[in-house]
Amino acid sequence: MRGRPQPASISMAKAAKSEKKKADKEGVLKGWASEAELDRVSSSIQELAQNLPPKLKNHARSAAPYLAFAWIHFLMALPYVVKGVKKLQEGISMIPEKIFWAILSFLVCFFGGIFPATIAAAEAWNLCGGPEVWDQTKILMHELMKVADATKEEAKEEKDQKETLTPQQVIQKRMTIALQVMEPEKVSNSLSCIYICWIGVVGVLRLQFARTITLGEVIGAKVYKPVRKLEPAMESVIPEEYQKWVPVVTRWTCKAIAISLAWWIQRIISAVHSAIRGGMIFGEYLVDFLHEKGFLVAEHRDTYMDEAIGWSIAALGFMTQLAMGFQLPFLFNLVLWPVQLLEASIVWTVSS
């Protein structure tokens, strides 16, 4: 068997397999960005980083490949995200408006204490001009899509003409395309509206949750007074060179526990508030929808049925959250992980 020549078909298969591996390595398989495209965008980012302060320049240059990867795949995913949002809007538009708000209010009853910052942000967003911001966001997305389409056409022409550009020339060309195809007034109005609304939401949330942080600080200070009497005992079991850290660590531990307790109290308050608010809204919209369909004679203003339904759903929602320990059960945490990420981001923004 040794030295037996391989059939031509096996050699061709191995060659094809080798070519396929090479294509996978270069990242051109199934629509992924090519290695040359990644290098080009990464070089452009490094070129822009030259104008940054020295401390930021090194970090920007190190992060350039990852930023290039994220930017290219953001542009690739953008059309699908826009299409998904449109499909979602079409699906929501098929649901009767009162039923949609009733479903949303029902969910708030059961998840208000788990996502208190998100619900508070949604209410602040609505107060600070949220519907207008949503319209301006769609306008901005449309402008970005125009830039993406124009850039794609330009890149195709450069490839056909085999034109080689330096990173600085690429940046200038892309900026020229963006300035040509985008409407400045639309972009300016959209960014201004989004920024003002975001500042308003952050301001409302910080004002709302400031008392929670203050309560935690006060509780921590009160708890530290009796706990610091245990510091000599702690120092006796710690090497001498580390004993100076005992008061600081003890004080910050008391503060961290107290702030966690304050957030837990705030979570309970938010759960009660959201359960009652969601239950009342659910009862009103459900009764009005049944009235429109002819199942009920009176609207919610002329009957107590909406209040009976609302208080029942509110009690059920709060008790369910309390039984779950304000934690998402299995499967729900897999489905609602984007909301969990949003909740953590809002809490970090408010606390920073």
C-alpha positions in Angstrom: 0.0 0.0 0.0 2.9 2.3 0.7 3.7 4.6 -2.2 0.4 3.9 -3.9 -0.6 7.0 -6.1 -3.7 8.8 -5.1 -6.6 9.1 -7.6 -7.0 12.4 -9.3 -10.4 12.9 -7.8 -8.9 12.7 -4.2 -6.2 15.2 -5.2 -8.8 17.6 -6.6 -10.9 17.3 -3.5 -8.0 18.1 -1.3 -7.1 21.1 -3.4 -10.7 22.3 -3.2 -10.7 21.8 0.5 -7.5 23.8 0.9 -8.9 26.6 -1.2 -12.1 26.6 0.9 -10.0 26.8 4.1 -8.0 29.7 2.6 -11.3 31.5 1.8 -12.5 30.9 5.3 -9.3 32.3 6.7 -9.6 35.5 4.6 -13.1 36.0 5.7 -14.8 36.1 2.3 -17.1 33.2 2.8 -20.9 33.8 3.1 -20.8 37.5 3.0 -18.2 38.1 5.8 -16.0 41.1 5.3 -12.7 40.4 3.5 -9.4 40.7 5.2 -8.5 43.4 2.8 -11.6 45.4 3.8 -10.8 45.0 7.4 -7.2 46.1 6.9 -8.4 49.2 5.0 -10.9 50.3 7.6 -8.4 49.5 10.4 -5.8 51.7 8.6 -8.3 54.5 8.3 -9.1 54.4 12.0 -5.4 54.4 12.8 -4.9 57.4 10.5 -7.7 59.2 12.4 -6.1 58.2 15.7 -3.0 60.3 14.9 -4.9 63.4 15.8 -5.9 62.1 19.3 -3.9 62.9 22.5 -0.9 60.6 23.1 -2.6 58.6 25.8 -5.7 57.8 23.7 -3.7 57.3 20.5 -2.1 54.0 21.6 -5.5 52.7 22.9 -7.2 53.7 19.6 -4.5 52.1 17.5 -4.7 48.8 19.5 -8.5 48.8 19.2 -8.5 49.7 15.5 -9.0 46.1 14.2 -11.9 45.5 16.6 -13.5 48.8 15.7 -13.1 48.1 12.0 -14.7 44.7 12.5 -17.6 46.2 14.5 -18.1 49.0 11.9 -18.1 46.8 8.9 -20.6 44.3 10.4 -22.7 47.2 11.7 -23.0 48.4 8.1 -23.8 44.9 6.9 -26.4 44.4 9.6 -28.0 47.8 9.3 -30.3 47.0 6.3 -31.5 43.8 8.1 -32.1 45.8 11.3 -34.2 48.4 9.5 -36.1 45.6 7.7 -36.7 43.9 11.0 -38.0 47.1 12.6 -40.3 47.6 9.7 -41.6 44.0 10.0 -42.1 44.5 13.7 -44.0 47.8 13.1 -46.2 46.0 10.5 -46.9 43.2 13.0 -47.7 45.6 15.8 -50.0 47.6 13.5 -52.1 44.4 12.9 -52.9 44.2 16.6 -55.7 46.5 17.8 -54.3 49.5 19.6 -56.2 48.9 22.8 -55.1 45.2 22.9 -51.5 46.2 22.3 -51.4 48.6 25.2 -53.3 46.1 27.4 -50.6 43.5 26.7 -47.8 45.9 27.4 -49.5 47.0 30.6 -50.0 43.4 31.6 -46.2 42.7 31.2 -45.4 45.8 33.3 -47.4 44.3 36.1 -45.2 41.2 36.2 -41.8 42.8 35.4 -41.9 46.3 36.9 -39.8 45.4 39.9 -37.2 43.5 37.8 -36.7 46.4 35.4 -37.4 49.5 37.5 -34.8 51.7 35.8 -36.0 50.7 32.3 -39.6 51.5 33.1 -38.7 54.8 34.7 -36.6 55.6 31.7 -39.5 54.8 29.4 -41.8 57.1 31.4 -39.1 59.9 31.4 -38.6 59.3 27.6 -42.3 59.8 27.0 -42.3 63.0 29.0 -39.2 64.4 27.3 -40.7 64.1 23.8 -40.2 60.4 23.0 -42.6 60.1 20.1 -40.9 63.0 18.3 -37.5 61.4 19.0 -38.7 58.1 17.5 -39.7 60.0 14.3 -36.3 61.8 14.2 -34.5 58.5 14.7 -36.2 57.0 11.6 -35.1 60.1 9.6 -31.5 59.7 10.8 -31.5 55.9 10.0 -32.8 56.8 6.5 -29.9 59.2 6.0 -27.4 56.6 7.2 -28.8 54.1 4.8 -28.2 56.6 2.0 -24.6 56.9 3.0 -24.2 53.1 3.2 -25.7 52.6 -0.3 -23.5 55.3 -1.8 -20.4 54.0 -0.1 -21.1 50.5 -1.3 -21.5 51.7 -4.9 -18.2 53.7 -4.6 -16.4 50.7 -3.2 -17.6 48.6 -6.2 -16.3 51.2 -8.7 -13.0 51.4 -6.9 -12.7 47.6 -7.1 -13.6 47.6 -10.8 -11.1 50.3 -11.6 -8.5 48.6 -9.3 -7.9 52.0 -7.7 -5.6 51.9 -4.7 -6.1 54.7 -2.2 -4.2 55.5 1.0 -6.2 55.4 4.3 -6.3 59.2 4.4 -7.7 59.3 0.9 -10.3 56.7 1.8 -11.4 58.8 4.8 -11.7 61.9 2.7 -13.6 60.1 0.0 -16.1 58.6 2.4 -16.6 61.9 4.2 -17.2 63.6 0.8 -19.8 61.0 -0.1 -21.5 61.4 3.3 -21.6 65.2 2.9 -23.0 64.9 -0.6 -25.8 62.5 0.0 -27.0 63.5 3.5 -29.4 66.4 4.2 -27.7 68.6 6.8 -30.9 70.1 8.2 -32.4 66.6 8.8 -29.3 65.3 10.4 -28.9 68.4 12.6 -32.5 68.3 13.8 -32.4 64.6 14.4 -29.2 64.7 16.5 -30.3 67.7 18.4 -33.7 66.1 19.3 -32.1 62.8 20.3 -29.5 64.5 22.4 -31.9 66.8 24.2 -34.2 63.9 25.0 -31.4 61.8 26.2 -30.1 64.6 28.6 -33.7 65.0 29.9 -34.1 61.3 30.5 -30.7 61.0 32.4 -31.6 64.1 34.4 -35.0 62.8 35.4 -33.6 59.4 36.3 -30.7 60.8 38.4 -33.1 63.1 40.3 -35.5 60.1 40.8 -32.8 57.7 42.0 -30.7 60.2 43.9 -32.7 59.6 47.0 -32.0 55.9 46.7 -28.2 56.5 46.6 -28.6 59.1 49.5 -30.6 56.6 51.5 -27.8 54.0 51.0 -25.2 56.5 52.1 -27.1 57.3 55.3 -27.8 53.7 56.2 -24.1 52.8 55.5 -22.9 55.5 57.8 -25.3 54.4 60.6 -24.3 50.7 60.2 -20.6 51.5 60.2 -20.7 53.1 63.7 -21.3 49.7 65.6 -19.3 47.7 63.1 -16.1 49.8 63.5 -15.9 48.5 67.1 -15.0 45.1 65.6 -12.0 46.6 63.7 -9.4 45.8 66.5 -10.4 42.2 66.3 -10.1 42.2 62.5 -6.7 43.8 62.7 -5.4 41.2 65.1 -5.8 38.5 62.5 -4.3 40.5 59.6 -0.6 41.1 59.0 0.6 44.4 60.3 1.4 45.9 56.9 -2.3 45.5 55.8 -4.0 46.6 59.0 -4.2 50.2 57.8 -6.7 49.0 55.1 -9.2 47.6 57.7 -11.2 50.8 58.4 -11.4 51.7 54.7 -12.5 48.2 53.6 -15.0 48.0 56.5 -16.5 51.4 55.7 -16.9 50.7 52.0 -18.3 47.2 52.7 -21.0 48.8 54.9 -21.7 51.4 52.3 -22.0 48.8 49.5 -24.4 46.6 51.5 -26.5 49.6 52.5 -26.8 50.9 48.9 -27.8 47.3 47.8 -30.4 47.4 50.5 -31.6 50.8 49.3 -31.9 49.6 45.7 -33.8 46.5 47.0 -36.3 48.9 48.8 -36.5 51.0 45.6 -37.2 47.8 43.6 -40.1 46.9 45.9 -41.5 50.4 45.6 -41.1 50.3 41.8 -42.8 46.8 41.7 -45.8 48.2 43.7 -46.0 51.3 41.5 -45.7 49.4 38.2 -48.1 46.7 39.2 -50.8 49.2 40.2 -50.2 51.4 37.2 -50.0 48.5 34.7 -53.1 46.8 36.2 -55.2 49.9 36.0 -54.2 50.6 32.4 -54.8 46.9 31.5 -58.3 47.0 33.0 -59.2 50.3 31.2 -58.1 49.2 27.8 -59.5 45.7 28.1 -63.0 47.0 29.1 -62.9 49.6 26.3 -62.0 46.9 23.8 -64.8 44.6 24.9 -67.2 47.6 24.8 -66.1 48.3 21.2 -66.7 44.7 20.2 -70.2 44.7 21.9 -69.4 42.3 24.7 -69.9 45.0 27.3 -72.6 47.8 27.5 -70.6 50.5 29.3 -67.1 52.0 28.9 -64.6 51.9 31.7 -65.7 55.4 32.9 -69.2 54.1 33.6 -68.3 50.8 35.4 -66.1 49.5 38.2 -65.2 46.4 36.2 -61.9 47.9 35.0 -60.9 48.7 38.6 -61.8 45.2 39.7 -59.7 43.7 36.9 -56.9 46.2 37.4 -56.5 45.6 41.2 -56.7 41.8 40.7 -54.0 41.8 38.0 -51.9 44.3 40.1 -52.0 42.1 43.2 -51.2 39.0 41.1 -48.3 40.7 39.4 -46.7 42.0 42.6 -47.1 38.7 44.4 -45.5 36.9 41.4 -42.5 39.2 41.4 -42.1 38.9 45.2 -42.3 35.1 44.9 -39.6 35.1 42.2 -37.4 37.4 44.3 -37.5 40.0 41.6 -35.5 37.7 39.3 -36.4 36.4 35.9 -37.2 32.7 35.8 -35.5 30.3 33.3 -36.4 30.9 29.7 -37.5 34.4 30.4 -33.9 35.4 31.1 -33.0 34.0 27.7 -35.7 35.9 25.9 -35.3 39.2 27.8 -31.5 39.4 28.0 -31.5 42.6 25.8 -33.8 44.2 28.4 -31.5 43.0 31.2 -28.5 44.6 29.3 -30.5 47.8 28.9 -31.4 47.8 32.6 -27.7 47.4 33.6 -26.7 50.2 31.2 -29.3 52.6 32.6 -28.3 51.9 36.2 -24.6 52.4 35.3 -25.4 55.7 33.5 -27.5 57.0 36.4 -24.9 55.9 39.1 -21.8 57.2 37.2 
